[in-house]
């Protein structure tokens, strides 16, 4: 099953998929906390799903002056040391567990990494990056995948901080690796009351595991708190304003920062943007439609090829072929050469993983053909890449941090199975192939042990420097309408559009996009209004 609203950058997804492919060859994508204003009456999208927007009161900025009880955090000095990765230094930064009651006894230790400016040219300060998730490791992203053109590296110290509860920053833990294996195989298209009960039990056990292992931290991993941590880091680094590139969920984190600290917001790039005015159900159904759009693009390409495992008719028929494969796996999971079989849920996750980047389409065709012949190894590898499951069976922390943030940031999409059943027609209209899976996967927050603290809201960030919002027209995880929505809210935003496939746009091969963003980061000049790139 997929965690609700997991927004992944294609660089990380593609790298993980490549690693999984290498193993085979060798034989083995929000809400926020405490915004100003209550939600307004919902509006309705084409699929008939309620879409909650704020009532006109945007996220309120925090006072400009640093409170006395937070001053020690801003005044701390980082002790940099070698990371074990060439060219990078690491440090640990203190932040309060609870911003309402800062106390050294409950401080969090947040991991930070940097790559210092290489020159030539005048140093422009620090450039902070975040890959999304929520739950993605910003440090891993910086060290391995983050777009770092030479001109940007020369002028900026490249900086990353794993958000609270993520990776190296006091990570949230929930299940053992064996328990997580069973959880990922849970049927998310239940056909009987017994299967519904099994799914509900899986969600309850997951939540209980998180509470047992990380109960102290769970109430304090909201996007608001992570954004406040970013401002402490900005201050500690000595930067007057934040320069930032955020992808996917990282755009929500960056926009939240701008809303809280508009006077500290410098050059912000928000790539693969989220719309903070939407409620959780709207987010889930929009993503359902987004992945359907991405699948139809894949299918349109596939059916033109003689070896397409989904036939050679049309994209709609290809969808029916894929649904038939999922149904077959639901009845009879396939061998994978491991002690785990390919279930319908794992196969669906594998297909979804390939939708993040069209560079994975050829592998997906191969793996679908394998699955149709009874070999589930390829799709399982894609699923493992999505879940960040290593070959030794160890799961990364992202699968635990993701629901912890999401379930705190927004009210649950559904409060019980009856609401899911009522919404199934809308989700099926959004995607005949993925609708049921996405609808039932959105039930997870109903059983979360910590009550949500956030609501849908707008972010205006009045007084902030120009901000660049980037949207991809056929983005599966962050639909293009979200980028338009965020750009319309932010008072100083410019919308930069990539006409194409895949999740996010910067550093993915478009010279037009890369030149526009690099120019903005180096010179402070945003792209022309309504600029579109291919």
N, C-alpha and C positions, 0 to 999 in steps of 0.2 A: 504494500500500500504506500502511496505517496504521502509525505507529510503535507499538511495544509500550507499552501503558499510557499513552497520552496523555490526560490528564484536563484538560479545558478548562472554564473557567467560562463560563456561558451569556452573560454580559455581553460578554465578548470575542468569543465565537463569533457571537453575534447581531449585534454591531457590524460584524464582518468580513463577515458574510453580507449585511447591509444595504448595505455599501459595494459589494459585488459586484453586488447588485441594481441599485444606482444606475448602475453602469457598463453593465449590460445595457439599462436604460431609455434611456440616452444613446446606445446603439448599439454597445457593445462586449461526555482525564481527560494495591511500593516496598520496598521493602526498606530496609535500613539497614546501616551499617558497624560492625563490631566490637561487636555486642551481647554482653551476658553470657549464657552458656549455650549449649549445643548443641541442635540441633533434635531433637524427639522423633519417634517413629514417626508416620507420616502417618495422617490420618483420611480418610474418603471421603465425597464429597457425592453428591447424588441422580444426578448424571450420571456417576458412577464415576471421577471424577478425584481423584487423590491431593491432599490438602490438608495442607500441612505446618504444624505449630504448634510453638511453643517448648516446652521441657521443664519449665517452671516457674521458670526463672531470667529475670527481666525485664531490660530494658535498665538497666544500672547507672549511677547518677548519677556525675558527675565530682566531684572534691574541691571543696569550697566555696571555698577560698582560690585566688586566681589564681596560677599558677606564675610564678616570677620571669622566665622567658624569654618569657612572654606579657604581662607587665606593660606594656612599651612600647606594645603595641597598645591596651590598655585606657586608657592615659593619653594617647593621641593627641588632638589637637584638630582638629575638622573646620573647613575653610574654606568657608563657604557663599557661593554666588553665584547669580545669576539663571539660571534654566533655559531661558528663552525661552518659558515657558508661564506665563501670568498667575497670580500667587498662589503660585507654587512656587519653592523654592530647591533647589539641587543642591550636592553635595559628593562627594569621593572618600575612601573609608576604606581603610586598609591592613589586610591580613590575611595570615597566613602561608600559603604554598602548602602546606606540610606541617606539620601540628601537632606531629608527632613531632620535627621538626627545624626550628624556626623560624629564618629567616635573612632579613635585610634584602635580601640579594642575590636572593632568589626571592619577595619579597612580591607578593601580588596587589593590584590596585587595583580596589576594588568601588564601584560607583556607588550613591549614596544620594540620595533626594529627600524633601522635606517640604513640608507646608502648615501653617503655624503656626496655633495655636488662635485663633479669631476673637473669642471672648467673646460674650455676657457669661458670668459664672460663673467659679468657681475652676478654673484649669487642672489637669487630672488627670494630665498627663504625655504620653507619646508613645503612639500607637496604630499598630503596625506591621501592614502587610497583605501578603499574598502570594496570587496568583491560581491557583497550581497549575502544571500541566504534566506532569512537571517541564520547565522551560524557558521558562515564561511570564514576561514582563517585569513585575515588580512595580511598576516606575516607570510604565510605560505604563498599567497597571491603575489605579494611584493617580490619575494625572493625567486619565484619560479615563472610566473605567468604575466604579471602586470605589464601593460604597454609602457615601455620606457625608451622612447626615441632618444638618440644621442643628444639632440639639442635640449631636451627636457632634463636629462640626467646631468648635463653640464651646468645648468643654472639652478637646479633645485636639489636640496636634500630630499630623497624619496623616503617617506616615513609610513609605517603601518602600525596599528595597534589592534590586537585581537580584542573584540568587544567583551565586556563582562559576561562570563558564562561560556565563553567560546575558546576552544583549542587550548592555548597556553595560559589563558586568563581565567583561572579558577573554573574549569569546565564543568558544566552540568552533566551529570551521569544519571542513567535511568535503568538500563537493563544489562545483563550479561550478554556476551556475544552470542551465546547459544539461544538465549531468550529473544534477542533481536532477530536472529535467523527465523525463528518461529513467527515473530511478529510480521516480518516482511512477506511471509507466505500466506498471511490471513486473507481470506476471500473478501474482496471489497466490492463484489457484485452479488450479494446474497440473494438466493432464490427461495429460501424457506425461512420460517420463523427461527428454526434452529441455527441456521447460518447467520441470521441477524444477531441472535444472542451471542454467538461466538465472536462476532465482530465487536459488539459492545463490550464483551468481557476482555478482549484484547486491548481496547482503548482504556478501559478501567485499570487493567494491570500495568499498562504503560505509565499512566498517570501516577499510580501508586508507587511504582519504581522510582520515578523522578522525585516524588515527595520524600521517599525514604532515603535517597542518596543525596538530594540537593535541596531539601525543604527550606533551609535558611536563605538560599539564594533566589529561589523561584519568584518571590514577590518583587525582586529588584533587578530584573533584566529587561525592562521596557526600553523602547527606542528613545524615549525622553532621557532616561538615565545614561544610556550609551552616548547620546549627543552631548550631555553635560560632561562626560568623561573626555570627549574630544576637545572641549574648550579648556579643560585643565591641561591637556597635553599641548594645545596651542600655546597657552601661557607659559608652560614649563620650557617649551622650545624657544621661547622668546619672540614668537611671531605676533605682530600687531593684528594681523588678520589671517584667517584660515584659507589656504589654497587646497583644493580637494577634488579628487576624481572618484566618484562613487558609481558603481554599476548595479543594476537590478535593485534588490532591497537596499543596497547602498545609496540609492537615490533618495529613498525615504528617510534614511538616516541623515543624509546631507541636507535635504529640504527641512527636516526637523531642526537641525542645527541652525539653519538660516532663520527659521521662525523664532527660535529662542534667542539667538545672538546676531541679529541683523547687522549691528555695527561692527561685529567681528568677522563678518562674512566677506571674503575676498573673491577670488576667481574659483567658482564652483562649477564642475561639470557633472551633470546628473544623466547618466546614460542607461537607457532601458528603464524609463521612469515609471514610478507608481503614483497613483492618485490618492492622496490621503483623505479625500472626502467620501470615499466609498466604504460601505460596511462589508463585513466578512463574506456574506453570502454573495454580494455583487462581485467581489474580488474573485471568488471561486468560480462563478459562472462565466465571468469574463475570461478567466484563464482557460476554462473548458472550451470556449469558442476560439480562443487564441491557439490552442493546441490543435483544434480541428482545422483551422486555417493552415497551420504549418503542415499537418498531415496531408491535406489536399494538395499542397504545393509539392510535397514529396511524392504523392501518388501520381500527380500529373506528369512528373518527371519519370517515374518508374514505368508507367504503362507504355511509354514510348520505346522502352528497351525490350529486346527479345527475351531476356532472362528475368523479366519482372515476375517475382513470385506471387504477385497479386493480380495477375492477368494482364491483358492488353486492351481492355475496353475503355474505361474512363475512370476518373478518380472516385466517383461514387461507388462504382462496382468494386474497386479496389478496397474501399472501406468495408463493404460487405464481406469480401474475402478475409480481411483481417479480423472482423468480428467473428467469422466462422472459426478461424484459428483459435481465437480466445475462448470460444465456447467449447471447442475440442479439448483445450488444455484445462478448462474448468472441470470437465468430466474425467480426463485422464492426463495428469501431469507427465511430462516427458523426462527421459533420462538425460543427464548432463555429463556423465563421466565422474561425477562427484557424489557425495552422500546427500546432496540436495537435488530435488527434481525441479524442473521448470513448471511452475504453476501459472495459472492465468494472471494472478496479481504480479508475479515477477516478470512475466512476458510483457505485460502492459507497461510496467516501469521501464523495461528495456527499450521499448518503442518510444516512450516519452523522452528518454534520455537522448535518443538520436534526433529528436526534433529541435534541440537547442542550436544545432549547427548543421547546415547542409553538407559540410565536409564529412559527416558521418552517414550520409545517405547510402553510399555504396556498400559500407559494412552492414547497414540495416537490411539491404536487399539480400545480401549473402546469408545473414543470420535468419531472416524470415524463411528463406529457401531451406536452410538446415532444419528449422523447426517444423516445417511442413513435411519433412522426410523423417521426423522422429528424433532429431538431434537438437536438444535445447541449450547446448553449451554456449553458443554465441549470444543469444538473448540474455542468458544468465549473466554473462560477462558485462553486457551493457547495464543490466540492472545493478550489478555490484558496483560499477563505476558511479552510478547515480547515488547509491547509498554510501559511497566511500568505504566499501568493504574491501579490506586487503586480502591477499591470497591466503594469509594465515588465519582468516576468519575474524580479524579485529575490525570493528566499526569505528570510524572517526566520530567525534563529538557532535558534528553538525546535525545529525538526526535527532539529537536530544535538545540542543539549543534552539532549533527551529520552532518546534511547537511551544517551547517555553516562552519565547518572545511573542510569537503570534497570538497565543492564547491570553497573554497579558495585555497586548496592545488593543485588541478588539473583542467585543462580545462574540460568543460562538455563532457560527453560521446556522447551526441547528441545535436544538436542545434535546432531541430524541429522535428515534427512528421514524415516528409518524410524520414529523416535519420533512424528513428526507424523502419519504414516499410521496408526499404531496408535491415536492419540488422536482421529482424525477422527470415529468414531462418537459419542463423548462430546460433541464440539463441535457435531455436527449435531443431537444431541438438545437441546442448549442453544439452538440456533437453526438451523432448517432453511434460513433465508435467508442468514445471515452466518457460519455455522459454519466452513466451509472457509476463508474469507478470514481469520477471526480465528486459526484454528489455524496456518496457514502464515505469517501475519504475526508470530506469536510465536516464529518460528525465528531472528529477527535476532540475538539476543544470542549464539547459538552460535558466531559467527565474530568476536566482539569481541576486539580486541587486548590488552585489559587484563583480568586475572582479577578476578572479583567479590570484594568484601571483606565483604559483608553476608550475613546469613542471616535467616530468619523468626524473630521474637521477640515477646514481649509487652512492653507499656509500662504500667507502673503509676503512676509519678510520685508515689510516696508522699510526703506532706508538701506537695504543691502546693495552691494555693488552688482553689476550685471552678472546674471547667472545663465549658463547654457544648459538647456534641457534637450536631450537627444532621444528621438523615437525611431524605431524601425517598423516599417509598414506591415510586415508579416511576422512580427515578433510573437512567439507562442506564449511566453511566460509573463511578459509585461506588454499587453496589447497597445497598439499605437494610440488608441483613444486615451489611455492613461497619460501618455506624454503630453498630449494636447490639453488634457485636464489640468495637469500640474503647471504647465507653462502659462495657462490662462489665470491661474491663481497667484503665482509669484509675481510681485509687482515689477520686478526688474528682469524677468526671464526672456530669453530668445529661444524659440523652438528651431532645432536643427533636425531635419528629417533624412533618414536613410531609406530609400526605396529598395526593399529587398527582403531576404529571408534571414532567419536566425535571431538569436537573442543578443541584444546590444549591438553597437556599431563601431566604437572606437577601437583601433588596432586590429581590425578584422579584414583589412584589404582594400578599403575604399580610400584612395588618396584624397578625395574631396572631403570626406569626414575628418581624416587625420590632419590634413592641413588646416582646416577650420579650427579644430580644437587646439592644435599646437600653437597656432597664431594667437589664439585667445589666452592660453596659459603663459606664453612668453611676452606678449605685448598688452594684454588686457582688452583687446578689441574683439567683441563678440561677432559671430557671423551675421551676415545681412538678414534682415527679417524674412521669414518664410523660406529660408534657403533649403533646397532639396538636393540630395546627392544620390549617386548610384555606385 
